Amino acid sequence: MRRTVVLLLFTAVFVGEVMWSAIVPLVPAFAHRFGLSPLQSGLLLASASVAILLVSVPAGMLGERFGARRVTLAAMAVLAVADAGQGLAGTFWELLAARTLFGVGFGALWTTGVAWLTEAAREHQSQVLSLTVTTAGLGAVAGPAFAGVLVQRYGLAAPFAVAAGVTVLLGAWLSLERSGSGRAAAPARATLPALAAAMRERRVTASLALMGLGGLLGGAVNLLVPLQLHRNGMSTAEIGAAFAASAVLFIASSAAVAHLGERAARAGVGAAATAIAGAILVIALVSTSTAAVVGFLILRGPVSAVIYTVTFPLGVRGGRAAGIGVATMAALLNIVWALSTLVAPIVAGALAQTVGDRAAYGLVAVLCLAAAPWIAAARTAAPAAQAGAGRTTSA
């Protein structure tokens, strides 16, 4: 394993995740500075997700044609410019453009950066792919605190300036790396026939289903749980502490699953976690008491960690069997994640407003419980590339 490259890429993912989540506590400050309406604030938060949807597949195709290294370095340059742009923005439209540009760089990093990581990891690929989720979890937890401390002491531009500087340094260090990893074009390209074959590979579709269910669960919980706890009389600090406890369990569980490597990155593990997710949603359906909602939130952390952590290595193995490269598989997962995190709050909010919170929780619970046996079936489904030969493999 090329440890220097792996560590630098993990750091790049961490910094990107920090700035992805750092925007959340800063939205009120930007709203005050630029006089933003709730709709404009929502556009600001959604802009990066929309950019990820649009850039992921093109970035994957470029990475497989020209090498993951080149596209990843370009993505880091884009991220540095976008971070600086967010800090220096003088109008809402400049801020929105910079945030959208951030989504472009972030989506490309999660596509070709993951492919580069996989190549650099060599025999430790499953473990490294799983650890990207752990790293993302750490960044998501650190981001709001990082932004809050720097803004309070040095002003609204400070976290963006620091992130831009660190990203430039990381990109420069990676550009000087001479191991040769990430330079070769992928033997498997993202052609339409290859993508069609991938959609027939059960491990690929199981991986995409796991990513989508994780996004739906997270999107619904992040919207509904804080509102319910606030109605129950909990303070903002207490709600934040409950989410922090869930995040700590997410990180610890993700690291434990990643440590198991190939042994845990299997469809059966993902299916079991999905079924458990559906089961614990019953807690929120039965009671809206503070104890029940907080208990559900705490349990959700490790279960979501398992769902997300097995997703990347499972999908990559299936993608290779179907004839698509790591970058393309990562792009497909990015798209599903961005779509699910965009759609989930909207659907959950609409259901909560019309028929109550329980309907939203019930919908996600039904989806999880219905999907679990289908995902489990990927353990014995024949890969698309081998189906004609009549062979089956274990996922």
C-alpha positions as CSV (number, residue, x, y, z in Angstrom):
1,M,0.0,0.0,0.0
2,R,1.3,3.5,-0.9
3,R,0.7,5.0,2.6
4,T,1.6,8.6,1.7
5,V,-0.8,8.8,-1.1
6,V,-3.6,7.1,0.9
7,L,-3.1,9.4,3.9
8,L,-3.1,12.5,1.7
9,L,-6.2,11.4,-0.1
10,F,-8.0,10.6,3.1
11,T,-7.0,14.1,4.4
12,A,-8.4,15.6,1.2
13,V,-11.7,13.8,1.7
14,F,-11.7,14.9,5.3
15,V,-11.2,18.6,4.4
16,G,-13.8,18.4,1.8
17,E,-16.3,16.9,4.2
18,V,-15.5,19.5,6.8
19,M,-16.4,22.2,4.3
20,W,-19.5,20.3,3.1
21,S,-20.9,20.4,6.6
22,A,-19.4,23.7,7.8
23,I,-21.9,25.7,5.7
24,V,-24.9,24.5,7.8
25,P,-24.3,26.6,10.9
26,L,-23.2,29.5,8.7
27,V,-26.5,29.8,6.8
28,P,-28.1,32.2,9.3
29,A,-25.0,34.4,9.2
30,F,-25.1,34.5,5.4
31,A,-28.9,35.1,5.5
32,H,-28.3,38.1,7.7
33,R,-25.4,39.5,5.6
34,F,-27.2,39.2,2.2
35,G,-30.8,39.4,3.4
36,L,-31.7,35.9,2.2
37,S,-35.2,34.5,2.1
38,P,-35.8,30.9,3.3
39,L,-36.0,29.9,-0.4
40,Q,-32.6,31.4,-1.1
41,S,-31.1,29.8,1.9
42,G,-32.4,26.4,0.7
43,L,-31.0,27.0,-2.7
44,L,-27.6,27.7,-1.1
45,L,-27.7,24.4,0.7
46,A,-29.0,22.5,-2.3
47,S,-26.6,23.9,-4.9
48,A,-23.7,21.7,-4.1
49,S,-25.8,18.6,-4.2
50,V,-27.2,19.5,-7.6
51,A,-23.6,20.0,-8.9
52,I,-22.6,16.6,-7.6
53,L,-25.5,15.1,-9.5
54,L,-24.3,16.7,-12.7
55,V,-20.6,16.2,-12.4
56,S,-20.2,12.7,-11.0
57,V,-20.5,10.6,-14.2
58,P,-18.5,13.0,-16.4
59,A,-15.7,13.1,-13.8
60,G,-15.7,9.3,-13.6
61,M,-15.5,9.0,-17.4
62,L,-12.6,11.5,-17.5
63,G,-10.8,9.8,-14.7
64,E,-11.0,6.4,-16.5
65,R,-9.8,8.0,-19.8
66,F,-7.0,10.2,-18.5
67,G,-6.2,8.7,-15.1
68,A,-7.7,9.3,-11.7
69,R,-4.7,11.4,-10.5
70,R,-5.2,14.2,-13.1
71,V,-8.9,14.6,-12.5
72,T,-8.4,14.4,-8.7
73,L,-5.7,17.1,-8.7
74,A,-8.0,19.3,-10.9
75,A,-10.9,18.7,-8.5
76,M,-8.7,19.9,-5.6
77,A,-7.8,23.0,-7.5
78,V,-11.5,23.6,-8.0
79,L,-12.2,23.1,-4.3
80,A,-9.5,25.6,-3.3
81,V,-11.0,28.2,-5.7
82,A,-14.5,27.4,-4.5
83,D,-13.6,27.7,-0.8
84,A,-11.9,31.0,-1.4
85,G,-14.9,32.2,-3.4
86,Q,-17.3,31.4,-0.6
87,G,-15.2,33.4,1.8
88,L,-14.8,36.4,-0.5
89,A,-18.3,36.5,-1.9
90,G,-19.8,40.0,-1.8
91,T,-23.3,39.0,-3.0
92,F,-25.7,36.1,-2.8
93,W,-25.2,35.2,-6.4
94,E,-21.4,35.1,-6.0
95,L,-21.8,32.9,-2.9
96,L,-24.2,30.6,-4.8
97,A,-21.8,30.3,-7.7
98,A,-18.9,29.5,-5.4
99,R,-21.0,26.9,-3.5
100,T,-22.0,25.3,-6.8
101,L,-18.4,25.2,-7.8
102,F,-17.6,23.5,-4.5
103,G,-20.1,20.8,-5.4
104,V,-18.3,20.3,-8.8
105,G,-15.0,19.8,-7.1
106,F,-16.4,17.7,-4.2
107,G,-18.3,15.4,-6.6
108,A,-15.2,14.9,-8.7
109,L,-13.1,14.2,-5.6
110,W,-15.5,11.6,-4.3
111,T,-15.4,10.0,-7.8
112,T,-11.8,9.9,-9.0
113,G,-10.3,10.4,-5.5
114,V,-11.9,7.1,-4.5
115,A,-10.6,5.5,-7.6
116,W,-7.1,6.7,-6.9
117,L,-7.4,5.5,-3.3
118,T,-8.4,2.1,-4.5
119,E,-5.4,1.8,-6.8
120,A,-3.0,3.1,-4.1
121,A,-4.4,0.7,-1.5
122,R,-3.5,-2.4,-3.5
123,E,-4.4,-5.5,-1.5
124,H,-6.2,-3.4,1.2
125,Q,-8.8,-2.0,-1.2
126,S,-11.9,-3.1,0.7
127,Q,-10.6,-1.7,4.0
128,V,-9.6,1.6,2.5
129,L,-12.9,2.0,0.6
130,S,-14.8,1.4,3.9
131,L,-12.6,3.9,5.8
132,T,-13.7,6.6,3.4
133,V,-17.0,6.6,5.1
134,T,-15.4,6.8,8.5
135,T,-13.3,9.7,7.3
136,A,-16.4,11.4,6.0
137,G,-18.1,10.9,9.3
138,L,-15.3,12.5,11.1
139,G,-15.3,15.5,8.7
140,A,-19.1,15.9,9.1
141,V,-18.7,16.1,12.9
142,A,-15.8,18.4,12.8
143,G,-17.1,20.8,10.2
144,P,-19.7,22.7,12.2
145,A,-17.4,23.1,15.2
146,F,-14.5,24.2,13.0
147,A,-16.6,26.8,11.2
148,G,-18.2,28.1,14.4
149,V,-15.0,28.6,16.3
150,L,-13.2,30.3,13.4
151,V,-16.1,32.6,12.5
152,Q,-16.6,33.7,16.1
153,R,-12.9,34.6,16.4
154,Y,-11.9,35.8,13.0
155,G,-15.0,36.4,10.9
156,L,-17.1,34.7,8.3
157,A,-14.4,34.3,5.7
158,A,-11.9,32.5,8.1
159,P,-13.0,28.8,7.7
160,F,-13.0,29.2,3.9
161,A,-9.6,30.8,3.8
162,V,-8.1,28.0,6.0
163,A,-9.7,25.3,3.9
164,A,-8.5,26.8,0.7
165,G,-5.0,27.0,2.0
166,V,-4.9,23.5,3.3
167,T,-6.4,22.2,0.0
168,V,-3.8,24.0,-2.0
169,L,-1.0,22.4,0.1
170,L,-2.6,18.9,-0.2
171,G,-2.9,19.3,-3.9
172,A,0.7,20.4,-4.3
173,W,2.0,17.5,-2.2
174,L,0.0,15.0,-4.2
175,S,1.2,16.5,-7.4
176,L,4.8,15.9,-6.3
177,E,4.1,12.3,-5.4
178,R,6.1,9.9,-7.6
179,S,4.7,6.5,-6.9
180,G,3.0,6.3,-10.3
181,S,-0.4,5.4,-8.8
182,G,-3.5,7.0,-10.3
183,R,-1.9,7.7,-13.7
184,A,-3.1,4.8,-15.8
185,A,-6.4,4.9,-17.8
186,A,-8.9,2.3,-16.5
187,P,-9.2,-0.8,-18.6
188,A,-13.0,-0.7,-18.0
189,R,-14.8,2.4,-19.5
190,A,-18.2,3.9,-18.7
191,T,-19.8,3.0,-22.0
192,L,-23.6,2.7,-22.3
193,P,-23.4,-1.1,-22.7
194,A,-21.1,-1.4,-19.7
195,L,-23.5,0.7,-17.6
196,A,-26.5,-1.4,-18.7
197,A,-24.5,-4.5,-17.7
198,A,-23.8,-3.0,-14.4
199,M,-27.5,-2.4,-13.7
200,R,-27.9,-6.2,-14.1
201,E,-25.2,-7.0,-11.6
202,R,-26.9,-7.6,-8.3
203,R,-24.1,-6.4,-6.1
204,V,-24.1,-3.1,-8.0
205,T,-27.8,-2.5,-7.6
206,A,-27.6,-3.7,-4.0
207,S,-24.9,-1.2,-3.3
208,L,-27.0,1.6,-4.9
209,A,-30.0,0.5,-2.9
210,L,-28.0,0.7,0.3
211,M,-26.7,4.1,-0.5
212,G,-30.2,5.4,-1.4
213,L,-31.7,3.9,1.8
214,G,-29.0,5.4,3.9
215,G,-29.6,8.8,2.3
216,L,-33.4,8.5,2.8
217,L,-33.0,7.5,6.5
218,G,-30.5,10.3,7.2
219,G,-32.5,13.0,5.3
220,A,-35.8,12.1,7.1
221,V,-34.1,11.9,10.6
222,N,-32.2,15.1,10.2
223,L,-35.4,17.0,9.4
224,L,-37.9,15.4,11.7
225,V,-36.0,14.5,14.8
226,P,-34.8,18.1,15.7
227,L,-38.3,19.4,15.1
228,Q,-39.9,16.8,17.4
229,L,-37.3,17.2,20.1
230,H,-37.8,21.0,20.0
231,R,-41.6,20.5,20.4
232,N,-40.8,18.2,23.4
233,G,-38.9,21.1,25.0
234,M,-35.3,20.2,24.4
235,S,-32.9,23.1,23.9
236,T,-30.7,23.5,20.8
237,A,-27.7,22.5,22.8
238,E,-29.4,19.4,24.1
239,I,-30.5,18.4,20.6
240,G,-27.0,19.0,19.3
241,A,-25.6,16.8,22.0
242,A,-27.9,14.0,21.1
243,F,-26.9,14.2,17.4
244,A,-23.2,14.3,18.5
245,A,-23.6,11.1,20.5
246,S,-25.2,9.4,17.5
247,A,-22.3,10.7,15.3
248,V,-19.7,9.3,17.6
249,L,-21.3,5.9,17.5
250,F,-21.5,6.2,13.7
251,I,-17.8,6.9,13.5
252,A,-16.8,4.1,15.9
253,S,-19.1,1.6,14.2
254,S,-17.8,2.6,10.7
255,A,-14.2,2.2,11.8
256,A,-15.0,-1.3,13.3
257,V,-16.7,-2.4,10.1
258,A,-13.8,-1.0,8.0
259,H,-11.3,-2.9,10.1
260,L,-13.0,-6.2,9.2
261,G,-12.4,-5.4,5.5
262,E,-13.7,-8.1,3.1
263,R,-15.3,-10.0,5.9
264,A,-17.9,-7.2,6.5
265,A,-18.2,-5.7,3.0
266,R,-20.9,-8.1,1.9
267,A,-24.5,-7.9,0.8
268,G,-25.7,-10.0,3.7
269,V,-24.2,-7.5,6.2
270,G,-25.9,-4.6,4.4
271,A,-29.2,-6.4,4.3
272,A,-29.1,-7.2,8.0
273,A,-28.3,-3.5,8.8
274,T,-31.2,-2.4,6.5
275,A,-33.6,-4.7,8.3
276,I,-32.5,-3.4,11.7
277,A,-32.9,0.2,10.4
278,G,-36.5,-0.7,9.5
279,A,-37.0,-2.3,12.9
280,I,-35.7,0.7,15.0
281,L,-37.9,3.1,13.0
282,V,-40.8,1.4,14.8
283,I,-39.6,3.2,18.0
284,A,-40.3,6.6,16.3
285,L,-43.7,5.2,15.1
286,V,-44.8,4.0,18.5
287,S,-43.8,7.0,20.6
288,T,-42.8,10.7,20.2
289,S,-41.6,11.0,23.7
290,T,-38.1,12.5,24.2
291,A,-36.7,9.2,25.5
292,A,-38.0,7.3,22.5
293,V,-36.9,9.8,19.9
294,V,-33.4,10.2,21.4
295,G,-33.1,6.4,21.8
296,F,-34.0,5.9,18.2
297,L,-31.5,8.6,17.1
298,I,-28.7,7.0,19.1
299,L,-29.4,3.5,17.6
300,R,-29.6,5.0,14.1
301,G,-25.9,6.0,14.3
302,P,-24.3,2.6,14.2
303,V,-26.9,1.1,11.9
304,S,-26.4,3.8,9.3
305,A,-22.7,3.4,9.7
306,V,-22.9,-0.2,8.7
307,I,-25.2,0.5,5.7
308,Y,-22.8,3.2,4.3
309,T,-19.5,1.5,5.1
310,V,-20.3,-1.7,3.2
311,T,-21.7,0.2,0.2
312,F,-18.4,1.2,-1.6
313,P,-16.5,-2.1,-1.5
314,L,-19.6,-4.1,-2.4
315,G,-20.4,-1.9,-5.3
316,V,-16.8,-1.8,-6.6
317,R,-16.6,-5.6,-6.6
318,G,-19.8,-5.8,-8.5
319,G,-18.8,-3.1,-10.9
320,R,-15.6,-4.8,-11.8
321,A,-17.6,-8.0,-12.6
322,A,-19.9,-6.0,-14.8
323,G,-17.1,-4.2,-16.6
324,I,-17.1,-0.7,-15.1
325,G,-14.3,1.0,-13.3
326,V,-14.1,2.2,-9.7
327,A,-14.5,5.9,-10.7
328,T,-17.8,5.1,-12.6
329,M,-19.1,3.0,-9.7
330,A,-18.2,5.9,-7.3
331,A,-20.0,8.3,-9.6
332,L,-23.2,6.2,-9.6
333,L,-23.1,6.0,-5.8
334,N,-22.6,9.8,-5.6
335,I,-25.6,10.4,-7.8
336,V,-27.8,8.1,-5.7
337,W,-26.6,9.7,-2.5
338,A,-27.2,13.3,-3.7
339,L,-30.6,12.4,-5.0
340,S,-31.7,10.7,-1.8
341,T,-30.5,13.5,0.4
342,L,-32.2,16.0,-1.8
343,V,-35.5,14.1,-2.0
344,A,-35.8,12.8,1.5
345,P,-36.3,16.1,3.4
346,I,-38.8,17.2,0.8
347,V,-40.9,14.1,1.0
348,A,-40.6,13.7,4.7
349,G,-41.5,17.3,5.2
350,A,-44.6,17.0,3.0
351,L,-45.8,13.9,4.7
352,A,-45.2,15.4,8.2
353,Q,-47.1,18.5,7.2
354,T,-50.1,16.6,5.7
355,V,-50.5,13.4,7.7
356,G,-47.9,13.6,10.5
357,D,-44.3,12.5,11.3
358,R,-45.3,8.9,11.7
359,A,-46.2,8.6,8.0
360,A,-42.7,9.7,7.0
361,Y,-41.0,7.3,9.4
362,G,-43.4,4.5,8.3
363,L,-42.5,5.0,4.6
364,V,-38.8,4.7,5.3
365,A,-39.4,1.7,7.5
366,V,-41.4,-0.1,4.8
367,L,-38.7,0.7,2.2
368,C,-36.0,-0.7,4.5
369,L,-37.8,-3.9,5.4
370,A,-38.9,-4.5,1.9
371,A,-35.4,-3.9,0.5
372,A,-33.6,-6.1,3.0
373,P,-34.4,-9.5,1.5
374,W,-33.8,-8.2,-2.0
375,I,-30.3,-6.9,-1.0
376,A,-29.6,-10.2,0.8
377,A,-30.3,-12.1,-2.5
378,A,-27.3,-10.4,-4.0
379,R,-25.1,-12.8,-2.0
380,T,-25.9,-15.6,-4.5
381,A,-26.8,-13.7,-7.6
382,A,-24.5,-14.4,-10.6
383,P,-22.4,-11.4,-11.8
384,A,-23.6,-10.0,-15.1
385,A,-20.2,-10.8,-16.7
386,Q,-20.4,-14.4,-15.6
387,A,-24.1,-15.2,-15.8
388,G,-23.8,-16.7,-19.2
389,A,-21.4,-19.2,-17.9
390,G,-23.9,-20.3,-15.2
391,R,-21.6,-19.6,-12.3
392,T,-22.6,-17.9,-9.0
393,T,-20.5,-16.0,-6.5
394,S,-20.8,-14.9,-3.0
395,A,-20.9,-11.2,-2.4
